[in-house]
Amino acid sequence: MHVPVAIIGAGPSGSLLAWILRQRGIESIVFENRSREYVEGRIRAGVMEQNAVDLMIRAGIGERLQKESMYQRGVEIGINNSHHFLDFEKLIGIGVTVYGQSEVTKDLLGGLANERHNVLYETPVTKIEDHHSDKVKVTYEENGVAKQLTADFVLGADGYHGASRKSVPDGGIVMHEKTYPLGWLGIMVKAPQSKPVAFFTFHDRGFALLSMRTPEIQRLYLQVANDENLNEWSDDRIWDELDTRMGTPGWELIRGEIFQKDLAPLRSFFCESQRYGNMFLVGDAAHVVPPTGAKGLNSAFADVSVLSAGLIQHYTEDDSTILDNFSDLAVARNVQTQRFSGANTAKYHIFPGTNSFDRKMQQAELEYLVTDETAQISYAKQHTGLPFAHWPEL
C-alpha cells in the first residue's frame, strides 16, 4: 500500500495535520502506539497562544474550544510573597487561552473518528527506511503482525522517545540538549480558582506555579529535586509548602481534593534540522521545552501550520517552496521559543549551587520586570507567542 502522507503519532500535532490535510482532500494514515483512551487521557499543558486557537478555529475543529475555554488577560508574578499582575491585554492587546491539551486531543481524534479517518491505534511503527526516496518505507505492527507501506512523506509526531527520530542514522540530524538539575511536583486539584490568571512565583525556597484547567480543576506545581520521592510528600505537606511560597496577607490559596500527583524532570532539547530526506519531525519529536513557558503544544501547532501549508501547496499547486523551507522556518522559531523558555526557567527557579548573590539578582530582575513597562511589553509578546510563519489555506 502507498499513501501520500504517513503520520506517526496521534497526539495533537499528528492528529491536527491529519485533520487539516483531510479538509483539503489529501490522504493520510495515522499510526499510534497507544490506545485512543490513553492518548486522550494524557495530562499535559493547558495554555494556548492565540495563533494556536485561531488555527483550530480556521480548521473547523474549534467549536468546543470556543465554548469551554477560559481567556486570561495576563499573568501574576510572585516575588518572595509579594504579588504583581501583568496585564497583557492592556500592554499588547492580547492574552492567552486555557484549554487542556487532553481536550484538544479529544476534539481532533473525535473529528477524525466522525469522518472515519484511518487512525490505527495500538499499532507501533518499528522501522522507517529509505528516507530520501519518494517511497519512504514504514514498517509497523498491527495485531501482532508485521506490515509495511510506503509514503511520499512521513511525519514524525511521536514524541521525544518515538521511532521517527530514532530512525535517523547517527549524524543525520544535529541535536542540542540540556537537562536541568530540578523537577516539578505537579498536582491536579478539585477546587475553585484562587486567582483568575496563572501565578508564577519566585521564592527563596523554590519556584511554585498556580494554573488551571477548568473553573473547577486546578493544576499546581512545586520545584523539587529531579529525583524527589513522591511518597514523602503528603497532601498536607504539599499545601503547606505552596502556602509558604505563594502566600501573602489578604490572599488565601484555596485547598481541595488532590486527585493526581506526578513528578516531571525539566529538559530542553531541539533538532537543528526538522527534516531528514522526506521525513519531517514536529512537536516533541523535534523539540522539548521546560514547561515554565507553556510552549510545548503551541510550538507543535506552529510546526503543523507551516508543514500543512507546505503539503497543501505541494499537492494542489505542484509547488514545494514552503515544504523546502519548512525546517529552516520551524527551527528559527523554535530556537527563539527555547530561549524564552530557558530564560523563564532561570528567572524563577532556585538552582543547586546558587548563593545569596544569585538569588538577589533574580529578585532584582523580577522587580525590574514588574515595574518597567518596556520590559513588560517584551515579556508579554514572548509569553503570548511568536507569529506562525505560514498558515494553511483552508
N, C-alpha and C positions, 0 to 999 in steps of 0.2 A: 504494500500500500504506500502511496505517496500523497503527502498533503503539502499545501503551501507553507503553513506555519505550525510547528510543533512547540507547545508551551509546556515547560517543566515546572510544576508548582501551581497550585490552585489558590494561593493566598491572594491578597488584594491586588498586587501588581500583575500576576498571571491572569487572574480572572477578569481584571479590568481590560487588559489587552484583548483577551478573547471576546469580551463583550463589544468593545469598540470595533474590532475587525468584523464581527458578525453584522453590525449595523451597516457596514459598507459591503457586505456580501463576500468577504474574504474568509475562506475556510481555515479553520484551525482545529487542533485537538489538544486537550489539556491532560497531562499526567500528574497525578497526585499520590504521593507515597502513603498518606494517611486517609482516614475516613472523612466523609463530609462533616460529621458531627464534631470530630476533633478539630478540623480546620476552623469551623465556625465558632468553636468554644474557646480558642486561644485568647488569653487576656493580653492585650498589647496597648499601645498608646492610644489616647483618645482626643488629641488636639489636631485639628485640620486647618491648614492655611486656606485663605480664600480661593487661591488658584486651584487647590485640590477639590474644594467644594464645587467650584464652577465647572470643573472637568466632569464630575459625576452628573451634575445637572444637565450640562450640554450633551452628555452621552445618553440621557434619558433614563438614568437609574438613580436619581436623587430625590424622588418623591418623599420617601420616609425620612430621609436626612433632613429635608426642609421642614418637616412637621415636628420631628422629635429632637433635633439638635439644640444645643444651647450656645448662644453667641456671647462671647466675652470681650468687652471693650478694652481690656488691658490686663495687667498682672499686678500683683502686690509683692513687694520685696521686704523681707525682714532683715534687720541688721542688729544682731545681738539684742533682740526683743523689742526693737522699735519698728513700726510698720509704716510702709510708704507705698502709695498707689501710683502706678504709671498708667496714664490714660492714653492708650494708643489711638483710640478713636479721635480724641482731641488733638493729638500730636500729628498724626498722619492720615486720619480719616478711615482707618480700618482696624479691625481686631482679629480674633481667631474664633474658630467654631469647635465646640466639644461634641464629638460623636465617636463612640468607641470603635476601634478597628474591627472588633468582632462583629459589630453591626454593619460596617462597610462590607465585610466579607459575606455576611448573610444576604445582604441586598444583591451583591454581584452573583453569588452562586445560586441564589433563588431565581434571579433573572435568567441566568443561563439554563437552569433546570426547566423553567417555564417554556423556554424556546427549544428544549430538547437538544441543547448543545452537547457535544461529545466530551464530557469530563469523566475521565477514568480514575475513580478513587481506589485506594489501596493497590495501586499499580506502580511500583517503583521503577524508575529508569536506572538501568545498571551500567549502560555504556553509551557513549556518544563518540562517533568516529567520522572521519572524512570531513572535518570542519570546513575545509577550503573548497569542497565540492559543491555543485548545485544540487546534489542529493546527499545531504548530511544524514548519516545513518544513526538511528536511535534504537537501541535495544532495551526492551522493558519486560517486566514480568507480570502477567495477568493470570490470576487464579493459579499461581504456581507454574505457569507455562511461559517459557521464554519466547518472545515475539520480536518482530523488527519492522520498522517502517523507515521511509526516507522523507525528507522535507527540504523545501527551498531554504528555509531559515529555521533555526532553533532559538527559542527564547529561554534563557536560564533564569527562572524566578523562584528557585528552590532554596533560597536562604544561604546562610554562611557555611553550613555543613553539607550542602547539597551536591548532587552528582555533576551538575553542569560545569562549575568552575574547576572541579577536580579532574574533569576530562581534558583540561588544557595541559599539554606537556610542560615539564619544568622549563622555565624561562620564556614560555609563550606569552605570559602577561606579567608585568612588574606589579608587585603588591606592596603596600605600606601598612604597618600595623603598630598599634600601641595598646598595651594592657595596663589599666590603672590599678594601683595598689589599694583599692577600696571597692565596696559594693553597695547596693541599695537593698535594704529590707523593705519590702512592699507589702501593704495590706489592702484588702478590699473590705469596705465597711458599709453596713446598712445604717445610715444616719442622714439627717438633713444637712444642707450646706452650712459650713461655718463661715465661709466667705463667698461672695458672688463671682470671684475670679481665682485663678491659680495663685498660690502663695509660695514663693521661693525664699528660703530662709538661710542666711549665713549666721552661724553661731560658733563660739569657741569650742563647743563640744561636737560640732559637725553639722553638715547640711541636713535640712528637712524640707519636704515638699508636701503641700496640700493641694490636691487636684480633685476633679470629679468626673464621673461617667454619666450620671443622670442626676436629677434633683434628689433622688433617694439613695444613690450609691456613690460613695466617696472613695478615692484612691489616694493613699498617703505613703510616704517613703521616709526612711531614716538612713543616713550614711552610716555604714558599719564596715568592718573588715571584710575583705572579699572571701574569707574562709570562715565567716561567722557561723556559729552553731545556732540554728533557729530554735532548737529545743530549750535554749537558755533564755529565750525572750517570751515571757508570759504576756498575756494581753495587758495586764496592769503595768508591767514594765514598759511596754511599748507606748501606752498612753502617757505615762509619767514622763518618758523621755521626749515625746512630742510636745507635751506641755512646757517642759524646760526649754526646748529650743525655739518654740513658737510663741509662747505666752507673752502677754503684755497687759498692763492694767486696763480694765474696761472691756476686754475681749475674752471670750471663752471658746476653746476648741470643743465642739460637740462630740461626745463619745457615742459609740454604738456597737452593734454586734460585728466583730471581726469574723468574716467567713472564709477568708483566704489569706495565707501568708506565703511569701516567696522571697528568694534571695537572688539578685541579679548582679553578676560582675559587670564592670564597666570596661568597654573596649572601643577603640577607634580603628577603623580598617577601611581601605579603599584600593581598588584596582586602578592602575594608571591608564589602562585601556579597558573599555567595556564591550569590546568586540574581539573575537578570535575567529577569523575566517567568516563563515556565515552563521556563527552563534553569537548572540548578544546576551549580556548579563545586565540584569536590573535588580533594584531593591537590595536586600541583604546579601544576595549572591555577589554583588559588586561593591557594596559599601555598608558599613555599620557605624553608627554614631552613639556616643553616650546619650541616654535619654534626657539629659538636662535641657537640651534644646528642643525636644519633641519634633525631631526632623525625620525620623525613620520612614513613616508612611508617606509623608509629603515628598521626600526625596524619591521614593519609589514611583509615586504618581508623576513627578516631573520627568523621570526616565520614560515612563509609558507614554506620556503626552508626546514627546519627541519621536519615540520609536514607532508609535502608531501612526503619526503623521508621515513618517518616512515610508512605512509599509503601504499605507494608502496611496501615497504618491507613486511608489514603485509599481503597484498592481493596476492602478487606474490611469496613470499617465505615462507609464514606461519610463519613469524618471527616478533615478536613485540618488539625487543630490542630497536630500535630507538624510537618507539612510547612510550615505557615505560619511556624513558629518556627525552622525549620532554620537559616536564615542567621544569626540572632542567636545561637543556641546554638553554632554552629560557629565563628563569628568570635570570640566571647568566649573560647572555649578556645584558639583559635589565637593570639590576642594574648598570652595567658599563655605559650604554648609559644615564641612569638617572643622574649618577654622572657627566658626561661630560656636559650634557645639563644644569644641575643646576649650575655647575661651570661657564659655559659660560654666563648664565644669570646674575650671581652675578658679573662677571667680567666687564660687560658693562653697567649695569643699575644703576641709582641713586635711592636707596630705601628710602622711607619715614623714617625720624628719623636719617638718617646718618648725619655726620658732616664733617667739612673740613679735619680732620684727615683721616676718612674713604675714602673720595674721593682721597686724596693724595696717600693712599696705593693702591687704584685701579689703579690710573695712574702709580704708580711705577711698579706694576705687569705687566701692558701692555707694559711699556717701557722696562722692562726686556725681555718680550716675543719678541719684535721686534728687539732686539739687540743680543740675545743669540741663537746660532744655535741649541744647545741641546734642549732648551725649544721649539724652532720652530719645530723640528723633532717630539717631543712628541705631540705637538698641531696638526701637520699635520696628524699624524697617527690616532688620535682620530677624527678629523674633517672628514677625508676621509673614516672612518668606520672600525669597528671590523670585523674579518672574520665570515662567516657563519659556524655553527658547522657541518652541513650536507648539501649535495646537492642531489636533486632528480635524479635518473637515468633516463635520457631522451635520 
